[in-house]
């Protein structure tokens, strides 16, 4: 996975926040909602498996885990 955001970054719904590569194909992971990146849960070039948490997007005092790879 290549993470394209950092903690504190603002993101819009649909914005690409990470890219995963599987079997020599790349797929974009997009933000499900607008907000601020509260936490990046993986290193920028980590290998991940389906279900791994990538980032947490905070909004209006609460956070939502997102970017679970599949």
C-alpha positions in Angstrom: 0.0 0.0 0.0 1.1 3.5 -0.7 -0.5 6.1 1.6 -1.1 9.5 0.0 -2.2 11.4 3.1 -0.7 12.3 6.5 -2.2 12.9 10.0 -3.8 16.3 10.0 -4.5 16.5 6.3 -8.1 17.4 5.2 -9.7 15.1 2.7 -12.9 15.3 0.6 -15.3 12.4 0.1 -14.0 10.4 -2.9 -10.5 11.7 -2.7 -7.8 9.0 -3.2 -6.1 8.4 0.2 -4.1 5.3 -0.7 -3.2 3.0 -3.5 -2.9 -0.8 -3.2 -1.1 -3.1 -5.6 -2.2 -6.7 -6.0 -1.1 -9.1 -8.8 0.7 -6.1 -10.6 -2.6 -4.1 -10.7 -3.2 -0.9 -8.7 -6.4 0.1 -7.1 -7.3 3.4 -5.5 -8.7 3.6 -1.9 -10.9 6.6 -1.6 -12.2 8.5 1.5 -15.8 7.6 2.2 -16.5 11.1 3.7 -14.9 14.5 4.1 -12.9 15.1 7.2 -9.4 15.3 8.7 -7.0 12.4 8.9 -6.9 11.6 12.6 -4.4 8.7 12.3 -2.5 6.8 9.7 -2.5 3.2 10.9 0.1 1.8 8.5 3.5 2.9 7.3 3.6 4.6 3.9 4.7 1.5 2.0 3.5 -1.3 4.2 2.2 -4.6 2.9 -1.4 -5.1 4.0 -4.0 -7.8 3.9 -7.8 -7.6 3.4 -9.4 -6.1 6.5 -6.3 -4.1 7.6 -7.0 -0.6 8.9 -5.3 2.0 6.8 -6.4 5.4 8.2 -8.9 7.0 10.6 -10.9 10.0 9.4 -12.1 12.3 12.1 -15.1 14.7 11.7 -17.0 16.9 14.1 -15.4 15.5 17.2 -15.6 11.8 16.2 -13.6 9.4 14.2 -14.4 6.8 11.6 -12.0 3.9 10.7 -11.6 3.6 6.9 -9.7 2.2 4.1 -10.0 -1.5 5.1 -8.4 -3.3 2.2 -10.2 -6.2 0.6 
